[in-house]
């Protein structure tokens, strides 16, 4: 989704959340916190989404609305395979380059979904304007 798409979805969700007493928005950023080759626009978008989340918390936090971001990396999805293709390497070679992450297993969509579920739940009611990396320890 584009920055504009995220902004518009959030804007309309917030209008409903204000009427119902609050809620949680979770933006999903892919891997946009750390620079990478041939991805200037992609990384600029990520920083924009992070700052949008933090600003929305300042504007709407007192209305019970929380906004957070999940950043994922090396999750086996089609986009990861496309990244390998764009870099001109096979998917297997791409996976070998990322095999040195602290958590050795390959991640799946369910790993990211579990973090999103936590952020959407009341168990995370004190977490707002935060970025959580689901990346096998890649930023560590």
C-alpha positions as CSV (number, residue, x, y, z in Angstrom):
1,X,0.0,0.0,0.0
2,X,1.2,3.5,-0.7
3,X,1.7,6.3,1.9
4,X,-1.4,8.0,0.5
5,X,-3.4,4.7,0.9
6,X,-2.2,4.3,4.5
7,X,-3.1,7.8,5.3
8,X,-6.6,7.6,3.8
9,X,-7.4,4.3,5.5
10,X,-6.1,5.6,8.8
11,X,-8.1,8.8,8.4
12,X,-11.4,7.0,7.8
13,X,-10.7,4.4,10.5
14,X,-10.0,7.2,13.0
15,X,-13.4,8.8,12.4
16,X,-15.1,5.5,13.4
17,X,-12.7,4.9,16.3
18,X,-13.4,8.3,17.7
19,X,-17.2,7.6,17.8
20,X,-16.6,4.1,19.4
21,X,-14.2,5.3,22.1
22,X,-10.8,4.3,20.6
23,X,-9.0,1.6,18.7
24,X,-5.7,0.5,17.2
25,X,-4.1,1.0,13.8
26,X,-1.1,-1.1,12.8
27,X,0.8,0.0,9.7
28,X,2.9,-2.7,8.1
29,X,6.1,-1.4,6.6
30,X,8.0,-4.3,5.1
31,X,11.7,-3.6,5.6
32,X,11.9,0.2,5.5
33,X,13.9,1.1,8.6
34,X,17.4,0.3,7.2
35,X,18.6,1.5,3.9
36,X,19.2,-1.0,1.1
37,X,20.3,-1.0,-2.6
38,X,18.0,0.4,-5.2
39,X,15.2,1.3,-2.8
40,X,15.4,5.1,-2.0
41,X,11.7,5.7,-2.5
42,X,10.7,2.6,-0.6
43,X,12.7,3.6,2.5
44,X,11.5,7.2,2.4
45,X,8.0,5.8,2.4
46,X,8.8,3.8,5.5
47,X,10.0,6.8,7.5
48,X,6.9,8.7,6.4
49,X,4.7,5.9,7.8
50,X,6.6,5.8,11.1
51,X,6.3,9.6,11.5
52,X,2.6,9.5,10.5
53,X,2.0,6.9,13.2
54,X,3.7,9.0,15.9
55,X,1.9,12.1,14.8
56,X,-1.4,10.4,14.9
57,X,-0.7,9.2,18.5
58,X,0.0,12.8,19.5
59,X,-3.3,14.0,17.8
60,X,-5.6,11.1,18.8
61,X,-4.0,9.2,21.7
62,X,-6.1,11.0,24.3
63,X,-9.2,9.8,22.3
64,X,-8.0,6.2,23.0
65,X,-6.6,5.7,19.5
66,X,-3.2,3.9,19.2
67,X,-1.1,3.8,16.1
68,X,2.0,1.5,15.7
69,X,4.1,0.1,13.0
70,X,5.4,-3.4,12.3
71,X,8.5,-3.8,10.2
72,X,9.1,-7.2,8.7
73,X,12.2,-8.7,7.0
74,X,13.0,-12.0,5.4
75,X,9.5,-13.3,5.6
76,X,8.8,-15.9,2.9
77,X,6.3,-14.0,0.8
78,X,6.2,-13.2,-2.9
79,X,7.6,-9.7,-2.3
80,X,10.8,-11.2,-0.9
81,X,11.2,-13.4,-4.0
82,X,10.7,-10.3,-6.1
83,X,13.5,-8.5,-4.1
84,X,15.9,-11.3,-4.9
85,X,14.9,-11.1,-8.6
86,X,15.5,-7.3,-8.6
87,X,18.9,-7.8,-7.1
88,X,19.7,-10.4,-9.8
89,X,20.2,-13.4,-7.6
90,X,18.3,-16.6,-7.0
91,X,15.9,-16.9,-4.1
92,X,18.0,-19.6,-2.6
93,X,21.1,-17.4,-2.8
94,X,19.1,-14.5,-1.2
95,X,18.1,-16.8,1.7
96,X,21.7,-17.8,2.2
97,X,22.7,-14.2,2.5
98,X,20.2,-13.7,5.3
99,X,20.9,-17.0,7.1
100,X,23.2,-15.3,9.6
101,X,20.3,-13.7,11.5
102,X,20.2,-14.4,15.2
103,X,17.1,-16.5,15.0
104,X,18.0,-19.1,12.4
105,X,14.7,-20.2,11.0
106,X,12.9,-18.6,8.1
107,X,9.9,-16.5,9.1
108,X,6.4,-16.9,7.8
109,X,3.4,-14.6,7.5
110,X,2.1,-16.0,10.8
111,X,5.1,-14.6,12.6
112,X,4.2,-11.1,11.5
113,X,0.5,-11.7,12.0
114,X,1.0,-12.6,15.7
115,X,2.7,-9.3,16.4
116,X,-0.1,-7.4,14.6
117,X,-2.7,-9.3,16.6
118,X,-0.8,-8.3,19.8
119,X,-0.7,-4.7,18.8
120,X,-4.4,-4.7,17.9
121,X,-5.3,-6.3,21.2
122,X,-5.9,-4.5,24.6
123,X,-2.8,-6.4,25.9
124,X,-0.8,-3.7,24.2
125,X,-2.9,-0.8,25.5
126,X,0.2,1.2,26.6
127,X,2.1,0.8,23.3
128,X,1.6,3.7,20.9
129,X,3.7,5.4,18.3
130,X,6.1,2.4,18.4
131,X,7.9,0.4,15.7
132,X,8.4,-3.3,16.2
133,X,10.8,-5.2,14.0
134,X,9.8,-8.7,13.2
135,X,13.1,-9.6,11.6
136,X,14.8,-12.6,13.3
137,X,17.1,-10.2,15.1
138,X,18.3,-8.5,12.0
139,X,18.5,-5.1,13.6
140,X,20.2,-6.5,16.7
